[in-house]
Amino acid sequence: MRFPRLLLFLGVWALCGSAKPTERKERVVREAPLSTREHDDAQSFDYDHDAFLGADEAKSFDQLTPEESKERLGKIVGKIDEDGDGFVTVEELKAWIKFAQKRWIYEDVERQWKGHDLNEDGLVSWEEYKNATYGYIL
């Protein structure tokens, strides 16, 4: 009676020991890089401008002369430097970027809301949402 149980146990143990583990999947999705070019801070600063200034403000900066751009950046640095010591710390820079991102998000939500609120009553009904999202298909 013991021998068959021992054989069964050893057989199951051998099977489990030789089984291939499931493929480990990473929690972070790693996509292909957006560009094959190496990021060069001296030449490719569009992404930095968008993160630092916000997309709309970055577009207006593209139209400025270098002198006007420096002047406007100086004014922005004054806003970023919360303690007024003449230097921008990492914490101040992070807070500014977070502020710029939030501002962009709120502006985008407002734009999206206006696009869905077809009768402009300040509310988005299911019918308005369906029509704005899917058209008159449904």
Phi and psi in degrees as GROMACS dihedral restraints (atoms count N, CA, C in turn):
[ dihedral_restraints ]
;  ai    aj    ak    al  type     phi  dphi    fc
    3     4     5     6     1   -73.5    20    10
    4     5     6     7     1   -35.7    20    10
    6     7     8     9     1   -62.2    20    10
    7     8     9    10     1   -46.5    20    10
    9    10    11    12     1   -62.2    20    10
   10    11    12    13     1   -37.6    20    10
   12    13    14    15     1   -64.6    20    10
   13    14    15    16     1   -41.4    20    10
   15    16    17    18     1   -63.6    20    10
   16    17    18    19     1   -43.2    20    10
   18    19    20    21     1   -62.8    20    10
   19    20    21    22     1   -42.1    20    10
   21    22    23    24     1   -62.6    20    10
   22    23    24    25     1   -45.6    20    10
   24    25    26    27     1   -61.2    20    10
   25    26    27    28     1   -46.4    20    10
   27    28    29    30     1   -64.6    20    10
   28    29    30    31     1   -37.8    20    10
   30    31    32    33     1   -64.6    20    10
   31    32    33    34     1   -46.1    20    10
   33    34    35    36     1   -64.6    20    10
   34    35    36    37     1   -41.9    20    10
   36    37    38    39     1   -62.9    20    10
   37    38    39    40     1   -41.5    20    10
   39    40    41    42     1   -66.2    20    10
   40    41    42    43     1   -40.2    20    10
   42    43    44    45     1   -62.8    20    10
   43    44    45    46     1   -46.5    20    10
   45    46    47    48     1   -65.2    20    10
   46    47    48    49     1   -37.8    20    10
   48    49    50    51     1   -69.1    20    10
   49    50    51    52     1   -28.1    20    10
   51    52    53    54     1   -97.4    20    10
   52    53    54    55     1    -4.9    20    10
   54    55    56    57     1   -70.4    20    10
   55    56    57    58     1   142.8    20    10
   57    58    59    60     1   -79.5    20    10
   58    59    60    61     1   130.1    20    10
   60    61    62    63     1   -67.3    20    10
   61    62    63    64     1   154.8    20    10
   63    64    65    66     1   -65.8    20    10
   64    65    66    67     1   154.1    20    10
   66    67    68    69     1   -65.8    20    10
   67    68    69    70     1   129.3    20    10
   69    70    71    72     1   -78.4    20    10
   70    71    72    73     1   126.3    20    10
   72    73    74    75     1  -105.2    20    10
   73    74    75    76     1   137.7    20    10
   75    76    77    78     1   -76.2    20    10
   76    77    78    79     1   149.8    20    10
   78    79    80    81     1   -74.7    20    10
   79    80    81    82     1   -25.3    20    10
   81    82    83    84     1   -99.7    20    10
   82    83    84    85     1   129.2    20    10
   84    85    86    87     1   -81.7    20    10
   85    86    87    88     1   121.8    20    10
   87    88    89    90     1  -106.1    20    10
   88    89    90    91     1   110.4    20    10
   90    91    92    93     1   -94.9    20    10
   91    92    93    94     1   169.7    20    10
   93    94    95    96     1   -64.3    20    10
   94    95    96    97     1   147.5    20    10
   96    97    98    99     1   -60.8    20    10
   97    98    99   100     1   150.2    20    10
   99   100   101   102     1   -67.0    20    10
  100   101   102   103     1   -28.3    20    10
  102   103   104   105     1  -144.8    20    10
  103   104   105   106     1   150.4    20    10
  105   106   107   108     1   -84.2    20    10
  106   107   108   109     1   -13.6    20    10
  108   109   110   111     1   -71.4    20    10
  109   110   111   112     1   144.1    20    10
  111   112   113   114     1   -73.8    20    10
  112   113   114   115     1   139.1    20    10
  114   115   116   117     1   -69.6    20    10
  115   116   117   118     1   123.5    20    10
  117   118   119   120     1  -121.5    20    10
  118   119   120   121     1   111.7    20    10
  120   121   122   123     1   -60.7    20    10
  121   122   123   124     1   -28.0    20    10
  123   124   125   126     1   -76.5    20    10
  124   125   126   127     1   -25.6    20    10
  126   127   128   129     1  -117.9    20    10
  127   128   129   130     1   -39.1    20    10
  129   130   131   132     1  -105.7    20    10
  130   131   132   133     1    89.9    20    10
  132   133   134   135     1  -118.6    20    10
  133   134   135   136     1    11.9    20    10
  135   136   137   138     1   -60.9    20    10
  136   137   138   139     1   -44.4    20    10
  138   139   140   141     1   -62.8    20    10
  139   140   141   142     1   -43.1    20    10
  141   142   143   144     1   -63.2    20    10
  142   143   144   145     1   -40.6    20    10
  144   145   146   147     1   -61.2    20    10
  145   146   147   148     1   -44.4    20    10
  147   148   149   150     1   -62.0    20    10
  148   149   150   151     1   -43.8    20    10
  150   151   152   153     1   -69.0    20    10
  151   152   153   154     1   -38.9    20    10
  153   154   155   156     1   -79.6    20    10
  154   155   156   157     1   -42.0    20    10
  156   157   158   159     1  -104.0    20    10
  157   158   159   160     1   -22.9    20    10
  159   160   161   162     1    95.3    20    10
  160   161   162   163     1   152.1    20    10
  162   163   164   165     1   -61.1    20    10
  163   164   165   166     1   -45.6    20    10
  165   166   167   168     1   -66.9    20    10
  166   167   168   169     1   -44.5    20    10
  168   169   170   171     1   -64.8    20    10
  169   170   171   172     1   -37.3    20    10
  171   172   173   174     1   -63.3    20    10
  172   173   174   175     1   -38.3    20    10
  174   175   176   177     1   -63.2    20    10
  175   176   177   178     1   -39.8    20    10
  177   178   179   180     1   -68.4    20    10
  178   179   180   181     1   -31.9    20    10
  180   181   182   183     1   -66.6    20    10
  181   182   183   184     1   -30.7    20    10
  183   184   185   186     1   -63.6    20    10
  184   185   186   187     1   -25.1    20    10
  186   187   188   189     1   -87.7    20    10
  187   188   189   190     1    -7.4    20    10
  189   190   191   192     1   -87.2    20    10
  190   191   192   193     1   155.5    20    10
  192   193   194   195     1   -73.9    20    10
  193   194   195   196     1   162.5    20    10
  195   196   197   198     1   -56.8    20    10
  196   197   198   199     1   -36.7    20    10
  198   199   200   201     1   -67.5    20    10
  199   200   201   202     1   -44.5    20    10
  201   202   203   204     1   -64.9    20    10
  202   203   204   205     1   -38.0    20    10
  204   205   206   207     1   -62.4    20    10
  205   206   207   208     1   -45.1    20    10
  207   208   209   210     1   -62.7    20    10
  208   209   210   211     1   -40.4    20    10
  210   211   212   213     1   -64.0    20    10
  211   212   213   214     1   -45.8    20    10
  213   214   215   216     1   -67.0    20    10
  214   215   216   217     1   -38.9    20    10
  216   217   218   219     1   -63.8    20    10
  217   218   219   220     1   -37.0    20    10
  219   220   221   222     1   -60.0    20    10
  220   221   222   223     1   -39.8    20    10
  222   223   224   225     1   -67.0    20    10
  223   224   225   226     1   -39.4    20    10
  225   226   227   228     1   -67.0    20    10
  226   227   228   229     1   -40.1    20    10
  228   229   230   231     1   -61.2    20    10
  229   230   231   232     1   -36.3    20    10
  231   232   233   234     1   -60.8    20    10
  232   233   234   235     1   -34.1    20    10
  234   235   236   237     1   -74.6    20    10
  235   236   237   238     1   -34.1    20    10
  237   238   239   240     1   -71.7    20    10
  238   239   240   241     1   -38.1    20    10
  240   241   242   243     1   -73.9    20    10
  241   242   243   244     1    84.0    20    10
  243   244   245   246     1   -65.6    20    10
  244   245   246   247     1   -35.5    20    10
  246   247   248   249     1   -89.4    20    10
  247   248   249   250     1    -3.0    20    10
  249   250   251   252     1    67.6    20    10
  250   251   252   253     1    25.0    20    10
  252   253   254   255     1   -87.7    20    10
  253   254   255   256     1     0.5    20    10
  255   256   257   258     1    88.5    20    10
  256   257   258   259     1     0.3    20    10
  258   259   260   261     1  -127.1    20    10
  259   260   261   262     1   149.5    20    10
  261   262   263   264     1  -105.0    20    10
  262   263   264   265     1   117.8    20    10
  264   265   266   267     1   -85.6    20    10
  265   266   267   268     1   167.9    20    10
  267   268   269   270     1   -60.6    20    10
  268   269   270   271     1   -41.5    20    10
  270   271   272   273     1   -63.5    20    10
  271   272   273   274     1   -41.9    20    10
  273   274   275   276     1   -64.7    20    10
  274   275   276   277     1   -40.1    20    10
  276   277   278   279     1   -66.3    20    10
  277   278   279   280     1   -42.6    20    10
  279   280   281   282     1   -62.0    20    10
  280   281   282   283     1   -42.7    20    10
  282   283   284   285     1   -62.9    20    10
  283   284   285   286     1   -39.3    20    10
  285   286   287   288     1   -66.4    20    10
  286   287   288   289     1   -44.6    20    10
  288   289   290   291     1   -63.7    20    10
  289   290   291   292     1   -40.8    20    10
  291   292   293   294     1   -62.1    20    10
  292   293   294   295     1   -41.6    20    10
  294   295   296   297     1   -61.9    20    10
  295   296   297   298     1   -45.6    20    10
  297   298   299   300     1   -63.8    20    10
  298   299   300   301     1   -39.7    20    10
  300   301   302   303     1   -66.7    20    10
  301   302   303   304     1   -43.2    20    10
  303   304   305   306     1   -62.1    20    10
  304   305   306   307     1   -42.9    20    10
  306   307   308   309     1   -60.5    20    10
  307   308   309   310     1   -43.8    20    10
  309   310   311   312     1   -63.0    20    10
  310   311   312   313     1   -41.9    20    10
  312   313   314   315     1   -62.1    20    10
  313   314   315   316     1   -46.6    20    10
  315   316   317   318     1   -63.2    20    10
  316   317   318   319     1   -39.8    20    10
  318   319   320   321     1   -64.9    20    10
  319   320   321   322     1   -39.1    20    10
  321   322   323   324     1   -68.5    20    10
  322   323   324   325     1   -39.7    20    10
  324   325   326   327     1   -62.2    20    10
  325   326   327   328     1   -43.2    20    10
  327   328   329   330     1   -60.5    20    10
  328   329   330   331     1   -43.1    20    10
  330   331   332   333     1   -64.1    20    10
  331   332   333   334     1   -44.6    20    10
  333   334   335   336     1   -63.4    20    10
  334   335   336   337     1   -41.3    20    10
  336   337   338   339     1   -61.0    20    10
  337   338   339   340     1   -45.6    20    10
  339   340   341   342     1   -61.8    20    10
  340   341   342   343     1   -34.9    20    10
  342   343   344   345     1   -69.8    20    10
  343   344   345   346     1   -25.6    20    10
  345   346   347   348     1   -96.3    20    10
  346   347   348   349     1   -26.0    20    10
  348   349   350   351     1   -84.2    20    10
  349   350   351   352     1    78.5    20    10
  351   352   353   354     1   -67.2    20    10
  352   353   354   355     1   -32.7    20    10
  354   355   356   357     1   -94.5    20    10
  355   356   357   358     1     4.7    20    10
  357   358   359   360     1    54.6    20    10
  358   359   360   361     1    43.1    20    10
  360   361   362   363     1  -100.7    20    10
  361   362   363   364     1     5.2    20    10
  363   364   365   366     1    85.3    20    10
  364   365   366   367     1    -1.4    20    10
  366   367   368   369     1  -125.4    20    10
  367   368   369   370     1   149.4    20    10
  369   370   371   372     1  -114.0    20    10
  370   371   372   373     1   110.2    20    10
  372   373   374   375     1   -81.3    20    10
  373   374   375   376     1   167.5    20    10
  375   376   377   378     1   -61.3    20    10
  376   377   378   379     1   -39.5    20    10
  378   379   380   381     1   -62.4    20    10
  379   380   381   382     1   -44.5    20    10
  381   382   383   384     1   -62.5    20    10
  382   383   384   385     1   -43.1    20    10
  384   385   386   387     1   -61.7    20    10
  385   386   387   388     1   -47.6    20    10
  387   388   389   390     1   -59.5    20    10
  388   389   390   391     1   -46.2    20    10
  390   391   392   393     1   -66.8    20    10
  391   392   393   394     1   -39.5    20    10
  393   394   395   396     1   -72.0    20    10
  394   395   396   397     1   -34.2    20    10
  396   397   398   399     1   -85.6    20    10
  397   398   399   400     1   -46.5    20    10
  399   400   401   402     1  -110.7    20    10
  400   401   402   403     1    -4.1    20    10
  402   403   404   405     1    78.3    20    10
  403   404   405   406     1  -156.9    20    10
  405   406   407   408     1   -96.5    20    10
  406   407   408   409     1    24.7    20    10
  408   409   410   411     1   -69.8    20    10
  409   410   411   412     1   -42.3    20    10
